[in-house]
């Protein structure tokens, strides 16, 4: 989970380094949106960067 308003690629990479591989990086700030570079960094690492609505949709299909 990243609480920043607009997560950056560096924040995604830092989360990955600190906690290890993840499938989803969740931007929990309800008012922000991840920067496109954050999503690109996630894809390069093999994970997705998403907001609550995207995560909720993913969980409802599981």
N, C-alpha and C positions, 0 to 999 in steps of 0.2 A: 504494500500500500504506500502510495505517495500522497501526501496532503498538500503539496504546493499548488498554487493557483494554476500555473502553466508549467508542468514538468518538462524538463529539458532532457536531451540525449544523455548528458553527463549524469543526471540524477538516475536515469534508468540503468546506466552502466554501473553506477555506485551501488545501487540496490542489489544488482546481480552479483557484484563482487562481495558485498557484505553478507548476503544471505544464500548465495549459491543459485543454481539454475531454478527458474520458476517458469510456469506456463503463462501466467498472466500478471502484469503489473497494473494494479488498479489505482486510478487517480480518484481519491476519495473526496476531494474538494468539490462540493456541489456547484460552485460558481465558476470553476476553471475548466480549461480544456488542454490536454497535452499538446505540446508543440509538434508539428509534423516530424521534426528531427527526432523527437522522443519515440515516435512510432517506428521510424526507420531504424533507430538503434535497437529497439525491441525485436524487430524482424531479423536484424543481423545476428542477434543473440539467440533467436529461436523462440521468442515469446511475443505476446500481444500486449499492447498498452491500450487500456480501455476505461471508459466511464461507467457509472452504475447501470445505466440502461442497457448497455452492451453486455455487461456481466450478468445482469438479471435475465436477459434473453438467453444467454448461454446456459445459465443454471436451470432455466425452465425446460430446456431441451434435453437435459441430462437424465 
